[in-house]
Amino acid sequence: MSVRVIALDPALACQAAELAGRLGLQPAENPEFELQLTSGGLQLQEVNSKAGPVRVDFVTGALAHRRQFGGGTGQMIARAVGIQRAVRPYLLDATAGLGRDAFVLACLGCRVDMIERHPLVAALLQDGLQRALLNSETAAIVSNMQLQHGNAIELMQNWQGERPQVIYLDPMFPERSKSALVKKEMRLFQPLVGGDEDAHLLLEAALALASHRVVVKRPRIAPALAGPDPGYVLQGKSSRFDIYPLKSLRETAS
Protein backbone atom coordinates (compact mmCIF):
# COMPACT_ATOMS: atom_id res chain seq x y z
CA MET A 1 0.00 0.00 0.00
CA SER A 2 1.39 3.41 -0.99
CA VAL A 3 1.18 6.27 1.50
CA ARG A 4 2.32 9.86 1.31
CA VAL A 5 2.61 12.46 4.05
CA ILE A 6 1.22 15.90 3.27
CA ALA A 7 0.65 19.11 5.21
CA LEU A 8 -2.84 20.52 4.77
CA ASP A 9 -1.53 23.69 6.41
CA PRO A 10 1.48 25.05 4.47
CA ALA A 11 3.03 26.20 7.73
CA LEU A 12 3.42 22.53 8.68
CA ALA A 13 5.34 21.50 5.56
CA CYS A 14 8.64 21.09 7.39
CA GLN A 15 7.00 18.97 10.09
CA ALA A 16 5.37 16.80 7.42
CA ALA A 17 8.73 16.25 5.71
CA GLU A 18 10.31 15.33 9.04
CA LEU A 19 7.48 12.89 9.79
CA ALA A 20 7.80 11.27 6.36
CA GLY A 21 11.50 10.78 6.95
CA ARG A 22 10.94 9.32 10.39
CA LEU A 23 8.41 6.84 9.00
CA GLY A 24 10.53 6.05 5.94
CA LEU A 25 7.81 7.12 3.51
CA GLN A 26 8.92 8.24 0.07
CA PRO A 27 6.83 10.70 -2.00
CA ALA A 28 4.20 8.85 -4.06
CA GLU A 29 2.46 10.27 -7.12
CA ASN A 30 -0.71 8.20 -6.86
CA PRO A 31 -0.93 7.10 -3.22
CA GLU A 32 -3.74 4.98 -1.86
CA PHE A 33 -3.52 6.70 1.54
CA GLU A 34 -2.49 10.11 2.83
CA LEU A 35 -1.14 10.81 6.29
CA GLN A 36 -2.30 14.39 6.64
CA LEU A 37 -0.78 16.87 9.06
CA THR A 38 -3.30 19.55 10.06
CA SER A 39 -3.38 22.36 12.59
CA GLY A 40 -5.64 20.11 14.68
CA GLY A 41 -3.41 17.05 14.57
CA LEU A 42 -2.54 14.03 12.43
CA GLN A 43 -5.11 12.10 10.39
CA LEU A 44 -5.16 9.24 7.90
CA GLN A 45 -7.28 9.52 4.76
CA GLU A 46 -7.94 6.92 2.10
CA VAL A 47 -7.57 8.68 -1.25
CA ASN A 48 -10.69 8.66 -3.47
CA SER A 49 -12.85 7.51 -0.57
CA LYS A 50 -16.06 9.21 0.48
CA ALA A 51 -15.35 8.27 4.09
CA GLY A 52 -13.67 10.96 6.15
CA PRO A 53 -10.24 10.73 7.74
CA VAL A 54 -9.38 8.73 10.83
CA ARG A 55 -7.68 10.44 13.75
CA VAL A 56 -7.20 9.80 17.46
CA ASP A 57 -9.19 12.15 19.69
CA PHE A 58 -9.26 11.51 23.42
CA VAL A 59 -10.59 14.98 24.24
CA THR A 60 -13.88 15.32 22.35
CA GLY A 61 -16.41 13.14 20.61
CA ALA A 62 -17.18 9.52 21.43
CA LEU A 63 -14.34 9.03 23.89
CA ALA A 64 -15.25 12.17 25.82
CA HIS A 65 -18.78 10.81 26.15
CA ARG A 66 -17.42 7.41 27.17
CA ARG A 67 -15.17 9.05 29.76
CA GLN A 68 -18.08 10.93 31.33
CA PHE A 69 -20.96 8.48 30.90
CA GLY A 70 -19.38 5.11 30.10
CA GLY A 71 -20.61 3.16 33.09
CA GLY A 72 -17.50 3.10 35.24
CA THR A 73 -16.36 -0.19 36.72
CA GLY A 74 -19.59 -1.88 35.61
CA GLN A 75 -18.41 -1.95 32.00
CA MET A 76 -17.73 -5.40 30.60
CA ILE A 77 -14.13 -4.50 29.72
CA ALA A 78 -13.53 -3.46 33.34
CA ARG A 79 -14.83 -6.78 34.62
CA ALA A 80 -12.80 -8.64 32.00
CA VAL A 81 -9.46 -7.18 33.11
CA GLY A 82 -10.29 -7.70 36.78
CA ILE A 83 -10.99 -4.18 38.00
CA GLN A 84 -12.55 -4.33 41.45
CA ARG A 85 -13.16 -1.81 44.19
CA ALA A 86 -9.63 -2.08 45.60
CA VAL A 87 -7.88 -3.38 42.48
CA ARG A 88 -6.57 -1.44 39.50
CA PRO A 89 -4.21 -3.81 37.69
CA TYR A 90 -1.16 -2.71 35.74
CA LEU A 91 -2.03 -3.51 32.12
CA LEU A 92 -0.25 -4.05 28.84
CA ASP A 93 -2.39 -3.53 25.74
CA ALA A 94 -0.25 -5.37 23.21
CA THR A 95 -2.47 -4.53 20.21
CA ALA A 96 -3.17 -0.88 20.98
CA GLY A 97 -4.57 0.27 17.63
CA LEU A 98 -6.12 3.71 18.12
CA GLY A 99 -5.91 3.35 21.90
CA ARG A 100 -9.61 3.43 22.68
CA ASP A 101 -9.78 0.46 25.02
CA ALA A 102 -6.53 1.53 26.69
CA PHE A 103 -8.01 5.00 27.26
CA VAL A 104 -11.16 3.54 28.83
CA LEU A 105 -9.03 1.48 31.22
CA ALA A 106 -6.82 4.47 32.04
CA CYS A 107 -9.99 6.47 32.77
CA LEU A 108 -10.84 3.81 35.36
CA GLY A 109 -7.51 4.33 37.11
CA CYS A 110 -5.26 1.71 35.53
CA ARG A 111 -1.70 2.28 34.39
CA VAL A 112 -1.60 1.07 30.80
CA ASP A 113 1.42 0.36 28.64
CA MET A 114 0.66 -0.03 24.94
CA ILE A 115 2.34 -1.64 21.95
CA GLU A 116 1.39 -0.90 18.34
CA ARG A 117 3.38 -2.47 15.55
CA HIS A 118 2.06 -0.62 12.49
CA PRO A 119 4.02 2.64 12.16
CA LEU A 120 1.14 4.71 10.75
CA VAL A 121 -1.27 3.61 13.45
CA ALA A 122 1.38 4.23 16.11
CA ALA A 123 1.95 7.73 14.70
CA LEU A 124 -1.78 8.51 14.90
CA LEU A 125 -1.95 7.21 18.45
CA GLN A 126 1.14 9.12 19.60
CA ASP A 127 -0.29 12.31 18.11
CA GLY A 128 -3.56 11.79 19.98
CA LEU A 129 -1.73 11.21 23.26
CA GLN A 130 0.35 14.35 22.84
CA ARG A 131 -2.73 16.50 22.18
CA ALA A 132 -4.58 14.97 25.13
CA LEU A 133 -1.68 15.85 27.43
CA LEU A 134 -2.35 19.51 26.64
CA ASN A 135 -5.98 19.32 27.81
CA SER A 136 -6.77 19.74 31.50
CA GLU A 137 -9.56 17.15 31.44
CA THR A 138 -7.47 14.35 29.91
CA ALA A 139 -3.87 15.12 30.86
CA ALA A 140 -3.89 13.09 34.09
CA ILE A 141 -5.50 10.13 32.32
CA VAL A 142 -3.13 9.89 29.36
CA SER A 143 -0.12 10.45 31.62
CA ASN A 144 -0.82 6.84 32.72
CA MET A 145 -0.63 5.62 29.10
CA GLN A 146 2.77 4.84 27.58
CA LEU A 147 3.22 3.76 23.95
CA GLN A 148 5.91 1.62 22.36
CA HIS A 149 6.12 1.05 18.61
CA GLY A 150 7.34 -2.40 17.69
CA ASN A 151 6.58 -6.09 17.32
CA ALA A 152 4.53 -7.04 20.36
CA ILE A 153 5.61 -10.68 20.28
CA GLU A 154 9.29 -9.78 20.35
CA LEU A 155 8.81 -7.04 22.93
CA MET A 156 6.90 -9.38 25.25
CA GLN A 157 9.47 -12.15 24.82
CA ASN A 158 12.24 -9.71 25.78
CA TRP A 159 10.32 -7.67 28.33
CA GLN A 160 12.35 -5.49 30.64
CA GLY A 161 11.13 -4.22 34.00
CA GLU A 162 7.93 -4.85 35.90
CA ARG A 163 5.73 -7.63 34.56
CA PRO A 164 2.22 -6.50 33.60
CA GLN A 165 -0.45 -8.07 35.77
CA VAL A 166 -2.90 -8.21 32.88
CA ILE A 167 -2.19 -8.36 29.15
CA TYR A 168 -4.99 -7.28 26.84
CA LEU A 169 -5.17 -8.44 23.21
CA ASP A 170 -7.58 -7.29 20.51
CA PRO A 171 -6.12 -8.80 17.33
CA MET A 172 -7.44 -7.66 13.98
CA PHE A 173 -9.97 -10.17 12.71
CA PRO A 174 -8.69 -11.33 9.28
CA GLU A 175 -12.03 -12.07 7.63
CA ARG A 176 -13.46 -9.16 5.67
CA SER A 177 -17.12 -9.84 6.30
CA LYS A 178 -19.53 -6.92 6.31
CA SER A 179 -20.14 -7.36 10.02
CA ALA A 180 -16.43 -6.94 10.70
CA LEU A 181 -16.22 -3.74 8.66
CA VAL A 182 -18.95 -1.63 10.19
CA LYS A 183 -16.66 1.04 11.59
CA LYS A 184 -14.88 3.50 9.35
CA GLU A 185 -11.58 2.66 11.03
CA MET A 186 -11.97 -1.02 10.23
CA ARG A 187 -12.74 -0.29 6.56
CA LEU A 188 -9.58 1.77 6.42
CA PHE A 189 -7.26 -0.47 8.41
CA GLN A 190 -8.14 -3.83 6.88
CA PRO A 191 -6.44 -3.14 3.52
CA LEU A 192 -3.67 -1.10 5.17
CA VAL A 193 -2.82 -3.25 8.18
CA GLY A 194 -4.36 -6.62 7.34
CA GLY A 195 -5.31 -9.31 9.84
CA ASP A 196 -3.18 -10.43 12.76
CA GLU A 197 -2.38 -13.86 11.35
CA ASP A 198 0.09 -14.47 14.20
CA ALA A 199 -2.50 -13.83 16.92
CA HIS A 200 -1.91 -17.28 18.41
CA LEU A 201 1.75 -16.32 18.92
CA LEU A 202 0.63 -13.10 20.60
CA LEU A 203 -1.41 -15.19 23.02
CA GLU A 204 1.50 -17.54 23.69
CA ALA A 205 3.85 -14.65 24.47
CA ALA A 206 1.22 -12.92 26.61
CA LEU A 207 0.58 -16.04 28.69
CA ALA A 208 4.31 -16.35 29.33
CA LEU A 209 4.63 -12.72 30.47
CA ALA A 210 1.44 -11.77 32.33
CA SER A 211 1.50 -12.36 36.07
CA HIS A 212 -2.25 -12.60 36.66
CA ARG A 213 -4.37 -12.92 33.50
CA VAL A 214 -4.61 -12.49 29.76
CA VAL A 215 -7.75 -11.07 28.16
CA VAL A 216 -8.55 -11.46 24.46
CA LYS A 217 -11.29 -9.41 22.82
CA ARG A 218 -13.00 -11.25 19.97
CA PRO A 219 -15.98 -10.76 17.67
CA ARG A 220 -18.91 -12.54 19.28
CA ILE A 221 -19.02 -15.44 16.79
CA ALA A 222 -15.29 -15.71 16.10
CA PRO A 223 -13.38 -18.80 17.23
CA ALA A 224 -11.03 -18.57 20.18
CA LEU A 225 -7.37 -18.11 19.35
CA ALA A 226 -5.37 -21.28 18.81
CA GLY A 227 -3.84 -22.47 22.05
CA PRO A 228 -5.24 -23.28 25.48
CA ASP A 229 -8.95 -22.81 26.04
CA PRO A 230 -9.97 -19.67 27.92
CA GLY A 231 -10.88 -20.17 31.56
CA TYR A 232 -14.14 -18.31 31.08
CA VAL A 233 -15.87 -15.91 28.70
CA LEU A 234 -17.77 -12.66 29.10
CA GLN A 235 -20.28 -12.40 26.27
CA GLY A 236 -21.62 -9.14 24.81
CA LYS A 237 -23.94 -8.31 21.94
CA SER A 238 -21.27 -7.90 19.27
CA SER A 239 -18.05 -8.96 20.98
CA ARG A 240 -16.80 -11.08 23.85
CA PHE A 241 -13.81 -11.34 26.16
CA ASP A 242 -11.95 -14.65 26.42
CA ILE A 243 -10.22 -14.67 29.80
CA TYR A 244 -7.17 -16.76 30.69
CA PRO A 245 -6.72 -16.53 34.48
CA LEU A 246 -3.29 -17.22 35.91
CA LYS A 247 -3.57 -15.88 39.46
CA SER A 248 -6.24 -14.14 41.49
CA LEU A 249 -6.12 -10.36 41.24
CA ARG A 250 -7.68 -10.15 44.71
CA GLU A 251 -4.23 -10.98 46.07
CA THR A 252 -3.03 -7.57 44.87
CA ALA A 253 -5.69 -5.59 46.71
CA SER A 254 -4.50 -3.40 49.55
C-alpha positions as CSV (number, residue, x, y, z in Angstrom):
1,M,0.0,0.0,0.0
2,S,1.4,3.4,-1.0
3,V,1.2,6.3,1.5
4,R,2.3,9.9,1.3
5,V,2.6,12.5,4.0
6,I,1.2,15.9,3.3
7,A,0.7,19.1,5.2
8,L,-2.8,20.5,4.8
9,D,-1.5,23.7,6.4
10,P,1.5,25.1,4.5
11,A,3.0,26.2,7.7
12,L,3.4,22.5,8.7
13,A,5.3,21.5,5.6
14,C,8.6,21.1,7.4
15,Q,7.0,19.0,10.1
16,A,5.4,16.8,7.4
17,A,8.7,16.2,5.7
18,E,10.3,15.3,9.0
19,L,7.5,12.9,9.8
20,A,7.8,11.3,6.4
21,G,11.5,10.8,7.0
22,R,10.9,9.3,10.4
23,L,8.4,6.8,9.0
24,G,10.5,6.0,5.9
25,L,7.8,7.1,3.5
26,Q,8.9,8.2,0.1
27,P,6.8,10.7,-2.0
28,A,4.2,8.8,-4.1
29,E,2.5,10.3,-7.1
30,N,-0.7,8.2,-6.9
31,P,-0.9,7.1,-3.2
32,E,-3.7,5.0,-1.9
33,F,-3.5,6.7,1.5
34,E,-2.5,10.1,2.8
35,L,-1.1,10.8,6.3
36,Q,-2.3,14.4,6.6
37,L,-0.8,16.9,9.1
38,T,-3.3,19.5,10.1
39,S,-3.4,22.4,12.6
40,G,-5.6,20.1,14.7
41,G,-3.4,17.1,14.6
42,L,-2.5,14.0,12.4
43,Q,-5.1,12.1,10.4
44,L,-5.2,9.2,7.9
45,Q,-7.3,9.5,4.8
46,E,-7.9,6.9,2.1
47,V,-7.6,8.7,-1.2
48,N,-10.7,8.7,-3.5
49,S,-12.8,7.5,-0.6
50,K,-16.1,9.2,0.5
51,A,-15.3,8.3,4.1
52,G,-13.7,11.0,6.1
53,P,-10.2,10.7,7.7
54,V,-9.4,8.7,10.8
55,R,-7.7,10.4,13.7
56,V,-7.2,9.8,17.5
57,D,-9.2,12.2,19.7
58,F,-9.3,11.5,23.4
59,V,-10.6,15.0,24.2
60,T,-13.9,15.3,22.4
61,G,-16.4,13.1,20.6
62,A,-17.2,9.5,21.4
63,L,-14.3,9.0,23.9
64,A,-15.2,12.2,25.8
65,H,-18.8,10.8,26.1
66,R,-17.4,7.4,27.2
67,R,-15.2,9.1,29.8
68,Q,-18.1,10.9,31.3
69,F,-21.0,8.5,30.9
70,G,-19.4,5.1,30.1
71,G,-20.6,3.2,33.1
72,G,-17.5,3.1,35.2
73,T,-16.4,-0.2,36.7
74,G,-19.6,-1.9,35.6
75,Q,-18.4,-1.9,32.0
76,M,-17.7,-5.4,30.6
77,I,-14.1,-4.5,29.7
78,A,-13.5,-3.5,33.3
79,R,-14.8,-6.8,34.6
80,A,-12.8,-8.6,32.0
81,V,-9.5,-7.2,33.1
82,G,-10.3,-7.7,36.8
83,I,-11.0,-4.2,38.0
84,Q,-12.6,-4.3,41.5
85,R,-13.2,-1.8,44.2
86,A,-9.6,-2.1,45.6
87,V,-7.9,-3.4,42.5
88,R,-6.6,-1.4,39.5
89,P,-4.2,-3.8,37.7
90,Y,-1.2,-2.7,35.7
91,L,-2.0,-3.5,32.1
92,L,-0.3,-4.0,28.8
93,D,-2.4,-3.5,25.7
94,A,-0.3,-5.4,23.2
95,T,-2.5,-4.5,20.2
96,A,-3.2,-0.9,21.0
97,G,-4.6,0.3,17.6
98,L,-6.1,3.7,18.1
99,G,-5.9,3.3,21.9
100,R,-9.6,3.4,22.7
101,D,-9.8,0.5,25.0
102,A,-6.5,1.5,26.7
103,F,-8.0,5.0,27.3
104,V,-11.2,3.5,28.8
105,L,-9.0,1.5,31.2
106,A,-6.8,4.5,32.0
107,C,-10.0,6.5,32.8
108,L,-10.8,3.8,35.4
109,G,-7.5,4.3,37.1
110,C,-5.3,1.7,35.5
111,R,-1.7,2.3,34.4
112,V,-1.6,1.1,30.8
113,D,1.4,0.4,28.6
114,M,0.7,0.0,24.9
115,I,2.3,-1.6,22.0
116,E,1.4,-0.9,18.3
117,R,3.4,-2.5,15.6
118,H,2.1,-0.6,12.5
119,P,4.0,2.6,12.2
120,L,1.1,4.7,10.7
121,V,-1.3,3.6,13.5
122,A,1.4,4.2,16.1
123,A,1.9,7.7,14.7
124,L,-1.8,8.5,14.9
125,L,-2.0,7.2,18.5
126,Q,1.1,9.1,19.6
127,D,-0.3,12.3,18.1
128,G,-3.6,11.8,20.0
129,L,-1.7,11.2,23.3
130,Q,0.3,14.4,22.8
131,R,-2.7,16.5,22.2
132,A,-4.6,15.0,25.1
133,L,-1.7,15.8,27.4
134,L,-2.4,19.5,26.6
135,N,-6.0,19.3,27.8
136,S,-6.8,19.7,31.5
137,E,-9.6,17.1,31.4
138,T,-7.5,14.4,29.9
139,A,-3.9,15.1,30.9
140,A,-3.9,13.1,34.1
141,I,-5.5,10.1,32.3
142,V,-3.1,9.9,29.4
143,S,-0.1,10.4,31.6
144,N,-0.8,6.8,32.7
145,M,-0.6,5.6,29.1
146,Q,2.8,4.8,27.6
147,L,3.2,3.8,24.0
148,Q,5.9,1.6,22.4
149,H,6.1,1.0,18.6
150,G,7.3,-2.4,17.7
151,N,6.6,-6.1,17.3
152,A,4.5,-7.0,20.4
153,I,5.6,-10.7,20.3
154,E,9.3,-9.8,20.3
155,L,8.8,-7.0,22.9
156,M,6.9,-9.4,25.3
157,Q,9.5,-12.1,24.8
158,N,12.2,-9.7,25.8
159,W,10.3,-7.7,28.3
160,Q,12.4,-5.5,30.6
161,G,11.1,-4.2,34.0
162,E,7.9,-4.8,35.9
163,R,5.7,-7.6,34.6
164,P,2.2,-6.5,33.6
165,Q,-0.4,-8.1,35.8
166,V,-2.9,-8.2,32.9
167,I,-2.2,-8.4,29.1
168,Y,-5.0,-7.3,26.8
169,L,-5.2,-8.4,23.2
170,D,-7.6,-7.3,20.5
171,P,-6.1,-8.8,17.3
172,M,-7.4,-7.7,14.0
173,F,-10.0,-10.2,12.7
174,P,-8.7,-11.3,9.3
175,E,-12.0,-12.1,7.6
176,R,-13.5,-9.2,5.7
177,S,-17.1,-9.8,6.3
178,K,-19.5,-6.9,6.3
179,S,-20.1,-7.4,10.0
180,A,-16.4,-6.9,10.7
181,L,-16.2,-3.7,8.7
182,V,-18.9,-1.6,10.2
183,K,-16.7,1.0,11.6
184,K,-14.9,3.5,9.3
185,E,-11.6,2.7,11.0
186,M,-12.0,-1.0,10.2
187,R,-12.7,-0.3,6.6
188,L,-9.6,1.8,6.4
189,F,-7.3,-0.5,8.4
190,Q,-8.1,-3.8,6.9
191,P,-6.4,-3.1,3.5
192,L,-3.7,-1.1,5.2
193,V,-2.8,-3.2,8.2
194,G,-4.4,-6.6,7.3
195,G,-5.3,-9.3,9.8
196,D,-3.2,-10.4,12.8
197,E,-2.4,-13.9,11.4
198,D,0.1,-14.5,14.2
199,A,-2.5,-13.8,16.9
200,H,-1.9,-17.3,18.4
201,L,1.7,-16.3,18.9
202,L,0.6,-13.1,20.6
203,L,-1.4,-15.2,23.0
204,E,1.5,-17.5,23.7
205,A,3.9,-14.6,24.5
206,A,1.2,-12.9,26.6
207,L,0.6,-16.0,28.7
208,A,4.3,-16.3,29.3
209,L,4.6,-12.7,30.5
210,A,1.4,-11.8,32.3
211,S,1.5,-12.4,36.1
212,H,-2.3,-12.6,36.7
213,R,-4.4,-12.9,33.5
214,V,-4.6,-12.5,29.8
215,V,-7.8,-11.1,28.2
216,V,-8.5,-11.5,24.5
217,K,-11.3,-9.4,22.8
218,R,-13.0,-11.2,20.0
219,P,-16.0,-10.8,17.7
220,R,-18.9,-12.5,19.3
221,I,-19.0,-15.4,16.8
222,A,-15.3,-15.7,16.1
223,P,-13.4,-18.8,17.2
224,A,-11.0,-18.6,20.2
225,L,-7.4,-18.1,19.4
226,A,-5.4,-21.3,18.8
227,G,-3.8,-22.5,22.0
228,P,-5.2,-23.3,25.5
229,D,-8.9,-22.8,26.0
230,P,-10.0,-19.7,27.9
231,G,-10.9,-20.2,31.6
232,Y,-14.1,-18.3,31.1
233,V,-15.9,-15.9,28.7
234,L,-17.8,-12.7,29.1
235,Q,-20.3,-12.4,26.3
236,G,-21.6,-9.1,24.8
237,K,-23.9,-8.3,21.9
238,S,-21.3,-7.9,19.3
239,S,-18.1,-9.0,21.0
240,R,-16.8,-11.1,23.8
241,F,-13.8,-11.3,26.2
242,D,-11.9,-14.7,26.4
243,I,-10.2,-14.7,29.8
244,Y,-7.2,-16.8,30.7
245,P,-6.7,-16.5,34.5
246,L,-3.3,-17.2,35.9
247,K,-3.6,-15.9,39.5
248,S,-6.2,-14.1,41.5
249,L,-6.1,-10.4,41.2
250,R,-7.7,-10.2,44.7
251,E,-4.2,-11.0,46.1
252,T,-3.0,-7.6,44.9
253,A,-5.7,-5.6,46.7
254,S,-4.5,-3.4,49.6
